[in-house]
Amino acid sequence: MILCTTTLLLLSSAQTALASTTKDTRLVQDPICQAEAWILQQEGTAGAGVYWSAQSWMFQLKDEDGDGLLDTPPGIDAMTLASRTVANQFTPMDVAFSLEGSYLNFEDGDVLRMKPLGGLEVLFSEQQFLDAIQHQSGSFDLDAVCWQGDDLWFSVKDGLQSTVLGTIEDGDILHYELALGQISRPYTEADVQAMVDAATGNTTAIGDVRALAIYPPTGELVFTIQSPTAHDASVFGTDQGGRILPGWAESDWGFQDSTELDALTFLGSNIEQPPILSTDLPYADQNSTVKIRVRHGSPQGLVKGVFAYHKGFDDGVAHRGVNSIFLDQQDHAYNRQITHGWLHPTPLDASGSGDFDWQTGALPPQYSHVDFLIQALDVTASKLSNPIIVRLR
């Protein structure tokens, strides 16, 4: 009886997923959605929204390559849920991903995760994949990944030769049983093609497998593909011989410019769209006005913002949204604003949008630049925004 009740609750709960796209696009409330951004979609809602923006990536990476510019990753090629053992609740730190290209010392076949105080770390290296398949020839680039316990499903961007599996196609879905160290091929490219044909009623070639995930209500492996164009942002299930998941067709995402889904992971049913902060540019001149915008807030609600000079990470907070304070709460500027209530209350309109004009002031003479790290709280809904960075120079 308990098992049946649990199953019914899962089936009745609206699922949420994070995804990334192959190219820049627009969403219903997000006029700019870069390819490296993470977007959040909930079943039954009128389209996805930005969850972790390009400017949030700049907040996380700063200038790690040392070229004087704030960094964004070279696209997100794969995504999976990989919760930290010490996590109080889900945050962006609980998502693992692979990059479209190499960045710093990270390879495009590595599975990475953000570190709480900035930068990235390797969870599963490209070399581990190469060793597992006993790579013979061909360039390895991870194109899709789903990691759950000791099971890791993946697909590659280009064909490879493997001692274990022979020829590996870019449409194959591979399974690595980590505890046993065994690699298998549960679905060939032809199998994936047959499932897409059954789901769509046509025979257009699929191209690459772009993303892999487990759909919580059924436990089935799901995937996205490169083509046909009408379905390259649809989520396909492996059950029933191949199907498009109800509520997860391309039209459900609300893309205003056509794109493909390049990465996908399901999060369950308890993650909500956070308010999203942005500025026109991540750089500001001295003694100028910077417009800080808010989207996805509470309709007719109120947002308050705060800045710090240093990063922090606290996921033990009661607020929802991104479920964590990303600013150092011991930072002297942060504390001064909290103490004096200098939190810039900003009313939102009927769409949950608003803006605040920030006067930057002058740089101290000994500094070439100063980074302002900014986050906001939607007071009405008790939701924390994504963090962003503005570099004053």
Rosetta blueprint (number, residue, H / E / L):
1 M L
2 I H
3 L H
4 C H
5 T H
6 T H
7 T H
8 L H
9 L H
10 L H
11 L H
12 S H
13 S L
14 A L
15 Q L
16 T E
17 A E
18 L E
19 A E
20 S E
21 T E
22 T L
23 K L
24 D L
25 T E
26 R L
27 L L
28 V L
29 Q L
30 D L
31 P L
32 I L
33 C E
34 Q L
35 A L
36 E L
37 A L
38 W E
39 I E
40 L E
41 Q E
42 Q E
43 E L
44 G L
45 T L
46 A L
47 G L
48 A L
49 G E
50 V E
51 Y E
52 W E
53 S L
54 A H
55 Q H
56 S H
57 W H
58 M H
59 F H
60 Q H
61 L H
62 K L
63 D L
64 E L
65 D L
66 G L
67 D L
68 G L
69 L L
70 L L
71 D L
72 T L
73 P L
74 P L
75 G L
76 I E
77 D E
78 A E
79 M E
80 T E
81 L E
82 A L
83 S L
84 R L
85 T L
86 V L
87 A L
88 N L
89 Q L
90 F L
91 T L
92 P H
93 M H
94 D H
95 V E
96 A E
97 F E
98 S E
99 L E
100 E L
101 G L
102 S L
103 Y E
104 L L
105 N L
106 F E
107 E L
108 D L
109 G L
110 D L
111 V E
112 L E
113 R E
114 M E
115 K L
116 P L
117 L L
118 G L
119 G L
120 L E
121 E E
122 V E
123 L E
124 F E
125 S L
126 E H
127 Q H
128 Q H
129 F H
130 L H
131 D H
132 A H
133 I H
134 Q L
135 H E
136 Q E
137 S E
138 G L
139 S L
140 F L
141 D L
142 L E
143 D E
144 A E
145 V E
146 C E
147 W E
148 Q E
149 G L
150 D L
151 D E
152 L E
153 W E
154 F E
155 S E
156 V E
157 K L
158 D L
159 G L
160 L E
161 Q E
162 S E
163 T L
164 V L
165 L L
166 G E
167 T E
168 I E
169 E L
170 D L
171 G L
172 D L
173 I E
174 L E
175 H E
176 Y E
177 E E
178 L L
179 A L
180 L L
181 G L
182 Q E
183 I E
184 S E
185 R E
186 P E
187 Y E
188 T L
189 E H
190 A H
191 D H
192 V H
193 Q H
194 A H
195 M H
196 V H
197 D H
198 A H
199 A H
200 T H
201 G L
202 N L
203 T L
204 T L
205 A L
206 I L
207 G L
208 D L
209 V E
210 R E
211 A E
212 L E
213 A E
214 I E
215 Y E
216 P L
217 P L
218 T L
219 G L
220 E E
221 L E
222 V E
223 F E
224 T E
225 I E
226 Q L
227 S L
228 P L
229 T H
230 A H
231 H H
232 D L
233 A L
234 S L
235 V L
236 F E
237 G E
238 T L
239 D H
240 Q H
241 G H
242 G L
243 R E
244 I E
245 L L
246 P L
247 G L
248 W L
249 A L
250 E H
251 S H
252 D H
253 W H
254 G L
255 F L
256 Q L
257 D L
258 S L
259 T L
260 E L
261 L E
262 D E
263 A E
264 L E
265 T E
266 F E
267 L E
268 G E
269 S L
270 N L
271 I L
272 E L
273 Q L
274 P L
275 P L
276 I E
277 L E
278 S E
279 T L
280 D L
281 L L
282 P L
283 Y E
284 A E
285 D L
286 Q L
287 N L
288 S L
289 T E
290 V E
291 K E
292 I E
293 R E
294 V E
295 R E
296 H L
297 G L
298 S L
299 P L
300 Q L
301 G L
302 L E
303 V E
304 K E
305 G E
306 V E
307 F E
308 A E
309 Y L
310 H L
311 K E
312 G E
313 F E
314 D E
315 D L
316 G L
317 V L
318 A L
319 H L
320 R E
321 G E
322 V L
323 N L
324 S L
325 I E
326 F E
327 L E
328 D L
329 Q L
330 Q L
331 D L
332 H H
333 A H
334 Y H
335 N H
336 R H
337 Q H
338 I H
339 T H
340 H H
341 G L
342 W L
343 L L
344 H L
345 P L
346 T E
347 P E
348 L L
349 D L
350 A L
351 S L
352 G L
353 S L
354 G E
355 D E
356 F E
357 D E
358 W E
359 Q E
360 T L
361 G L
362 A L
363 L L
364 P L
365 P L
366 Q L
367 Y L
368 S L
369 H L
370 V E
371 D E
372 F E
373 L E
374 I E
375 Q E
376 A E
377 L E
378 D E
379 V L
380 T L
381 A L
382 S L
383 K E
384 L E
385 S L
386 N L
387 P L
388 I E
389 I E
390 V E
391 R E
392 L E
393 R L
